[in-house]
Amino acid sequence: MDEALVPQLASIPASRRRYLTVLFADLCGSTALSGRIETELYAEMLSRLRAIGRDVIGRHGGVLVRAQGDSLLAIFGQPEAREDDGRRAGETALELHAAIRELALDARALPRGSLGLHSGIHAGLVLLGEGDLELGRFELLGPVPNVAARLSAVAAFDEILVSEETLGPQTHFFTTDERRLLSLRGHAHPVPAYRLLGRARVHNRYAALALRGLTPFVGRGAEMDTLRQHLHLSASGAPQFVAVSAGPGMGKTRLVEEFLHLADIANHEVHRGYCESYLSAEPLQPFLQMLRALFGFIHGLAPAEAVRLVEQTLSGLDPALLAHRDELLRALSLSTADGDTRRPNPERTVAALSDLFNSLAARRPVVLFIDDWQWVDDASSQVLRALRGLPRPIFVLLATRDHAADGLAADGARIIELAPLSAEEGGLTIRRLLPGTDPFDAAEIHMYGGGNPLFIEELCHSAAASGAQGRPHRPHDSAAWLDSLIESRVARLPESQARIVRAAAIIGNVVPAWLLHRVTGHAEDDPLVLALAEQDFIFPAGQAGSLRFKHGITRDVIYDSVGLRERQAMHRQVAEVLATRATAQEEAYEALAYHYGAGGLPAEAARFAELAGDKATAASALDRVRTQYRAALAALDELGTTSDELKLRWISIMQRLAVAYVFDPHGLQDGLELFERGVALARDTGDPGTLARAEYWLGYIAYAKGDARKSIALEEHALGLAEQLGDERLAAQIRATLGQTLASAGDYGRALPMLDLAVDLKRRNIQGGGKLAVGAAFTLATKGQVLGDMGQFDAAYECLGQALSLVNGTGHQIESSVLGWMTTVLLWQGRWADAIRSAERSSTIADNCKSAHLFSMHRAQIGYAEWILTGRPEALRIVQDATHWIETRNGRLFSSLIYGWLSDALVTLGRVDEARRHAARALLRGRALDRIGEAMACRAMARAAAQSNDRPAVARYLALAHHSAAARDSWHEQAVTTLCAAEIEAALGSGHEAARLLEAATAAFESMKMDWHLAQARQLAARL
């Protein structure tokens, strides 16, 4: 252990970040009021306002920070954060407003109803410091207090405005008006907010979540089977005691509610209650809730009527129970018929409840469910012990956050611990909440949420609201309530454990145990560390000697709560420990880059991020390549790219980053801006070779993004520079890419000579031991694609086979790309089953390499081939999902092909309007020189026109299809278009013309060995 580190980590700065809910309340029209009434009366009014504020705010667990003039500033979450701080603030505001409405100091000057407040409530991260006479009890820094004040300022008379992110699901504890977007002065974006109107008849968190919309119930099959088994045992007369245990948000109540529905269907009598930590909690709360439901109490029931209902219910069950009438009434805080208002006797109350539920269970099996048992009161615990001793078919079911702390196992409860949702279960939930989410995003959301259903749900809601794609991030603009929930769990930790958790958050989501030990002095087997696993914070990871946070979102919330200076110092300390580690530094490149960067040392951060990017490149991990190289570029930007040395280094890293984006352009969210900057820096150096390389990579990225025109212009200019310099190797590299771009544009006449030259040179380099197999494979695959489109299938497969031999079995992204072109050629020839096998293999590689673009394209290939073979809607859904993944990431390269497939399939299904939209997209891509799917889209529109007997439109679309095929020298497209024309003529009754067209199509199919198409043509001929 490094003794020098521990005292620094243990120190707590005077100002500290806290997740708080801030309430700002102001008296309406106070300036005019002060001029209208006597000064003494005005002073008395302010004194009463402050007294009411101190009382109400304190009773709801808040702290009055400042009472200045006619305004009140209160915070909730200090000194201890609570998960319901937002609700407490809302309840406080409602009570304050009600009290001020009733305030009357003078019948003429200030009658009742003449005063009112306008209030704002907002939550989030606040820098909390010590206050003084001017600042108030605390100093609050950050945007949160300002937003609360701004909400108050725009609120009308007697109006309470609360931001959406403050309450989240707890909004449903209140009645509100419609959600509105408020533009607040000094705030960059509109703030979603509600006007609080009053309290709603929602009394527990599950009911609030249900109003918001429940997360889809998935998985939990084993747990549900266990509950069913215990229910069966209970029904047979064996009392059961079961507790479902898990941290907040894990779906305990949701599982139980699904089970209780089954119990109700099975004719069990179900009674529900819940415990809470809020100030409205009362002794015997869960059982009193059951009694009120049993006796049929409604809000505002007269005492005499309540007594009648109790007597009626008890006599209906067992007349002997009437002996307990008075005790039950006292427990319910009701007077007896004789006006007796004595306090309930605990022993008699327990006996009364025990006899009552014993009588209920004598009629039919009973299920008693109590939620949030971790907040139970002592009296309810006594009742539970009495009920468990009854020899009746009673199933007691509890939901709790910590069965060990509650001692439930020791009490004989059967514990069902809920594990996080599996990747498959989480993926199903995510797909239901975010339809069309690609597997990469779904996996990131699941991992970041740690399989916690509540966290996954909030991440999905946040992504849907913001339209965000790509890697998930902690929601900042809608979920302060979630931050408070997590912070409240940290706040309940002893300070010694809280320091460990904060240090772990600084280290990262995955925490090497030895590093945590060095930084905090606590080893992996330390009881404090082991307890953190039980409390759902950090737990042993998959590999020995590593810990990890249960949920990435939890780690981020804790991380943000550490002050900037303290955080930077801790990052530097961690980096120093890592840098002096005796083992190979290569293992820690990523960690060193991260900690040096977060510690404010950009030079070291750039060096290690570059090394980490090189390491990820060698492992074909495209997502990590992008992350590390971009971090290196950001660190260099902090240093300032003013010298030629730094400019050249920036350009070099940019070029290596480009390789990752060529194979996965979906990951490039900011367009070409990064690479355009590289060209600008290269131009600044004045070196033609540097400029040629920068333009080459910009052109390559433009090609990958589907902008063929821009790519061709850039590559041609770069080629001219390389030839002027006599750099033949660079020139060959540029020709290869230019040939690929021309091929993507369907300009095969210009593309093939360039591809041939590049292939010859790359083959010579490979034979000479050069490391150019990747480039050679890609160039050969492109040539194979061109030959395949021209109908020269044997030559295409030979080329593609050569390309595959160079990279086969490497698992490199180029292998996936080559297999992708192999699949496309197989599709063109009509070898559907072979195409599916090829695409499945290539999609697996793309998945492993984290290439969303390649994966999406290969999934679309699989879907279309399966559609042709089976006609199943599920197969078409695969194509549609893949198209959505590509579109949401703004992918365009060869997207016309997918649009052509969709238009073809949708016309077959009679969904012409949808087909027309996709065909229009294919034709738009054709104008951008992406013509590979253009002819197919035109054929689909010709078939659609034939369905409405629109011969001019048929002729026009078929002519466009032939023109597109001819522009590419695509003989297979010409033949398929001819077959399509024959099918249309046959359908329209022109048998002679159909036969003539079939003869031409059949000859073409035979020459190109397109056996499936040939069979289709012969079947049509047989029907003529």
URDAFEN-V162908 format. One record per residue. NEAR is the number of other ideal C-beta (glycine too) atoms within 12 Angstrom. Layout:
BEGIN
near=NEAR
near=NEAR
END
This chain:
BEGIN
near=19
near=23
near=13
near=16
near=30
near=23
near=17
near=26
near=37
near=23
near=19
near=20
near=20
near=15
near=22
near=33
near=35
near=43
near=45
near=47
near=55
near=53
near=58
near=46
near=51
near=42
near=40
near=27
near=21
near=26
near=13
near=13
near=26
near=21
near=11
near=18
near=24
near=17
near=14
near=14
near=23
near=27
near=17
near=20
near=31
near=30
near=18
near=27
near=38
near=30
near=21
near=32
near=41
near=25
near=20
near=33
near=40
near=20
near=21
near=33
near=33
near=42
near=35
near=36
near=36
near=32
near=27
near=25
near=20
near=32
near=32
near=44
near=43
near=49
near=47
near=47
near=45
near=33
near=17
near=26
near=39
near=37
near=43
near=40
near=46
near=52
near=46
near=45
near=52
near=47
near=38
near=45
near=52
near=35
near=33
near=47
near=42
near=24
near=30
near=40
near=23
near=20
near=30
near=20
near=26
near=21
near=11
near=12
near=20
near=30
near=15
near=16
near=16
near=26
near=37
near=31
near=40
near=37
near=47
near=45
near=57
near=50
near=53
near=43
near=39
near=41
near=29
near=35
near=23
near=18
near=23
near=12
near=10
near=9
near=19
near=24
near=26
near=30
near=25
near=40
near=25
near=28
near=27
near=42
near=38
near=25
near=44
near=49
near=33
near=31
near=45
near=40
near=25
near=29
near=35
near=21
near=20
near=31
near=32
near=47
near=46
near=51
near=49
near=39
near=40
near=50
near=46
near=42
near=38
near=44
near=37
near=29
near=38
near=31
near=20
near=31
near=18
near=13
near=21
near=22
near=19
near=28
near=17
near=28
near=15
near=14
near=25
near=11
near=18
near=19
near=37
near=34
near=39
near=37
near=33
near=44
near=21
near=21
near=24
near=24
near=15
near=25
near=30
near=37
near=37
near=33
near=24
near=29
near=32
near=18
near=22
near=24
near=16
near=25
near=38
near=26
near=26
near=30
near=29
near=35
near=17
near=17
near=35
near=28
near=16
near=25
near=38
near=28
near=21
near=34
near=38
near=21
near=21
near=35
near=26
near=15
near=17
near=20
near=34
near=38
near=34
near=43
near=44
near=43
near=36
near=36
near=39
near=37
near=41
near=38
near=41
near=44
near=39
near=36
near=41
near=42
near=32
near=29
near=36
near=33
near=21
near=22
near=35
near=21
near=14
near=22
near=16
near=33
near=31
near=32
near=35
near=36
near=40
near=41
near=38
near=33
near=27
near=29
near=21
near=23
near=24
near=26
near=25
near=35
near=36
near=40
near=42
near=37
near=31
near=34
near=39
near=31
near=23
near=32
near=32
near=17
near=27
near=13
near=11
near=8
near=18
near=14
near=22
near=16
near=18
near=29
near=29
near=21
near=28
near=38
near=26
near=19
near=28
near=30
near=18
near=19
near=28
near=20
near=15
near=16
near=31
near=26
near=19
near=36
near=36
near=30
near=33
near=42
near=38
near=29
near=38
near=37
near=22
near=33
near=21
near=26
near=19
near=13
near=13
near=17
near=16
near=18
near=16
near=30
near=17
near=23
near=15
near=25
near=32
near=31
near=26
near=36
near=40
near=32
near=30
near=43
near=42
near=29
near=30
near=33
near=32
near=22
near=19
near=22
near=32
near=38
near=44
near=50
near=45
near=47
near=36
near=39
near=42
near=32
near=33
near=37
near=26
near=16
near=28
near=38
near=30
near=24
near=38
near=40
near=23
near=29
near=38
near=29
near=21
near=32
near=14
near=32
near=33
near=42
near=47
near=44
near=48
near=46
near=49
near=39
near=37
near=31
near=31
near=22
near=20
near=27
near=22
near=34
near=21
near=13
near=23
near=19
near=32
near=29
near=30
near=36
near=30
near=38
near=26
near=31
near=40
near=23
near=23
near=18
near=31
near=42
near=31
near=26
near=39
near=42
near=28
near=24
near=32
near=36
near=21
near=27
near=35
near=41
near=32
near=36
near=39
near=37
near=28
near=33
near=46
near=39
near=33
near=36
near=48
near=38
near=37
near=39
near=44
near=42
near=46
near=49
near=41
near=43
near=46
near=38
near=34
near=33
near=35
near=26
near=22
near=21
near=10
near=27
near=31
near=30
near=28
near=36
near=24
near=32
near=34
near=27
near=33
near=36
near=42
near=48
near=51
near=43
near=44
near=44
near=40
near=46
near=42
near=35
near=34
near=42
near=28
near=27
near=27
near=16
near=17
near=22
near=30
near=32
near=34
near=41
near=44
near=41
near=44
near=45
near=43
near=43
near=44
near=36
near=30
near=28
near=40
near=32
near=31
near=26
near=40
near=44
near=28
near=29
near=42
near=43
near=24
near=34
near=22
near=29
near=16
near=22
near=16
near=30
near=31
near=21
near=25
near=39
near=29
near=25
near=30
near=35
near=37
near=45
near=29
near=24
near=22
near=10
near=12
near=11
near=20
near=23
near=40
near=30
near=41
near=40
near=43
near=34
near=41
near=42
near=36
near=32
near=41
near=42
near=35
near=30
near=37
near=36
near=28
near=23
near=20
near=31
near=30
near=22
near=29
near=37
near=36
near=29
near=33
near=42
near=38
near=25
near=31
near=36
near=25
near=16
near=22
near=11
near=14
near=11
near=21
near=19
near=18
near=31
near=34
near=36
near=35
near=40
near=43
near=34
near=36
near=37
near=38
near=35
near=32
near=22
near=29
near=26
near=22
near=31
near=36
near=35
near=29
near=35
near=43
near=37
near=31
near=39
near=39
near=28
near=28
near=33
near=31
near=21
near=25
near=32
near=28
near=42
near=34
near=30
near=38
near=41
near=29
near=40
near=42
near=36
near=36
near=42
near=41
near=27
near=37
near=36
near=25
near=23
near=25
near=15
near=30
near=14
near=15
near=17
near=16
near=26
near=32
near=26
near=30
near=41
near=39
near=30
near=42
near=44
near=36
near=33
near=42
near=43
near=36
near=42
near=41
near=41
near=43
near=43
near=40
near=41
near=42
near=37
near=23
near=19
near=22
near=33
near=17
near=34
near=42
near=23
near=26
near=41
near=36
near=23
near=37
near=34
near=22
near=22
near=28
near=13
near=20
near=23
near=26
near=34
near=33
near=37
near=40
near=42
near=43
near=45
near=42
near=45
near=43
near=45
near=42
near=41
near=45
near=42
near=41
near=39
near=33
near=38
near=23
near=30
near=42
near=33
near=22
near=36
near=43
near=28
near=26
near=39
near=35
near=23
near=30
near=30
near=21
near=17
near=21
near=13
near=25
near=19
near=25
near=33
near=30
near=33
near=37
near=44
near=40
near=43
near=45
near=43
near=43
near=45
near=43
near=36
near=47
near=44
near=39
near=37
near=27
near=35
near=18
near=24
near=37
near=31
near=21
near=35
near=40
near=26
near=26
near=39
near=35
near=21
near=29
near=35
near=25
near=18
near=25
near=25
near=14
near=11
near=9
near=18
near=13
near=28
near=28
near=31
near=37
near=36
near=39
near=45
near=47
near=44
near=45
near=46
near=44
near=42
near=46
near=44
near=38
near=42
near=44
near=33
near=32
near=29
near=34
near=19
near=23
near=35
near=31
near=21
near=36
near=41
near=24
near=29
near=40
near=35
near=21
near=32
near=32
near=23
near=13
near=24
near=24
near=33
near=42
near=38
near=39
near=45
near=47
near=46
near=46
near=46
near=48
near=41
near=45
near=43
near=45
near=37
near=47
near=50
near=36
near=30
near=31
near=29
near=22
near=27
near=36
near=31
near=22
near=34
near=41
near=27
near=29
near=44
near=36
near=23
near=34
near=44
near=28
near=24
near=38
near=36
near=47
near=45
near=44
near=48
near=44
near=46
near=46
near=48
near=41
near=49
near=45
near=42
near=39
near=46
near=38
near=30
near=31
near=29
near=20
near=19
near=15
near=18
near=18
near=15
near=30
near=35
near=25
near=36
near=41
near=33
near=30
near=41
near=40
near=27
near=40
near=40
near=27
near=27
near=37
near=25
near=39
near=38
near=44
near=46
near=42
near=42
near=47
near=47
near=45
near=45
near=46
near=44
near=45
near=38
near=39
near=33
near=37
near=27
near=25
near=14
near=23
near=24
near=16
near=25
near=36
near=26
near=23
near=38
near=42
near=24
near=31
near=42
near=31
near=22
near=37
near=36
near=17
near=30
near=34
near=38
near=43
near=46
near=47
near=44
near=46
near=45
near=46
near=44
near=43
near=45
near=42
near=43
near=40
near=34
near=30
near=31
near=24
near=18
near=14
near=19
near=22
near=14
near=23
near=33
near=22
near=17
near=38
near=36
near=21
near=31
near=44
near=30
near=23
near=37
near=37
near=21
near=24
near=38
near=26
near=37
near=33
near=41
near=43
near=37
near=40
near=44
near=39
near=38
near=41
near=43
near=38
near=42
near=36
near=37
near=30
near=28
near=25
near=24
near=14
near=21
near=19
near=15
near=24
near=29
near=22
near=20
near=33
near=36
near=23
near=25
near=37
near=30
near=21
near=29
near=35
near=19
near=21
near=35
near=24
near=35
near=21
near=28
near=39
near=27
near=18
near=27
near=36
near=21
near=18
near=30
near=24
near=13
near=16
near=23
END
